[in-house]
Amino acid sequence: MSAGIDAKKQRAAQAALDYIEDGTVIGVGTGSTVNFFIDALGKYRNHVRAAVSSSNATTARLRAVGVEVLDLNEVDGLGLYIDGADEATRARYLIKGGGGALTGEKIITAAAARFVCIVDDAKVVATLGKFPLPVEVIPMARELVARRLATYGGRPVWREKCITDSGNHILDVHDLTIKDPPALEHELNQITGVVTVGLFAARPADVLLIGTATGTDVV
Ligand code: 5RP
């Protein structure tokens, strides 16, 4: 990955610190952009009470920088969730799950009053779908779900060797042009065997921070 993209991710991650209210518990997502956020949070850790993590990888990283990690069941909802995305539109619809943590990410999104998404500008698109859509499935239903997904015009590919934190499989659906993200998310959620669809549209991000070559755009 180029230093240019890392600098953009870092700018978006740094800008997300401004959304933290002192002394609160925050939700933290997964991925390389979020890793920059966690590094920054480490220096800012006295301002947060604790974090709720979306994945085992993020839990380990948060603890390594000295941030306490709580189970979501131990807190009464969250004021703020910070996470990255694989693709984002200016309507703040997202494709997520490239890092395989989509189920934890969707649960924390549902629990959070505000979802601030941090991306570099290469991830901003007019129409979602160039990035293959991750769909987490119960392992025994993998081929059943793949056949159903193919009826939507996509080409599901099993992400072999990937077992999610919840013990499930992931299908990456290539060649979709997602014209109506909330409708597709709703439909795919009805397929028996689907655990989580990597479309975040029924509940989009509330704020999109886009790291650019010169600063951060706020959408
Ligand atoms: C993980 C995710 C990540 O947010 C997404 O993959 C973006 O990752 P990165 O910041 O490394 O590009 O959804 O499941």
Residues whose N, C-alpha, C, O or C-beta is under 5 A from the ligand:
A	BS01	5RP	T30 G31 S32 T33 V34 G84 A85 D86 K96 G97 G98 G99 G100 A101 L102
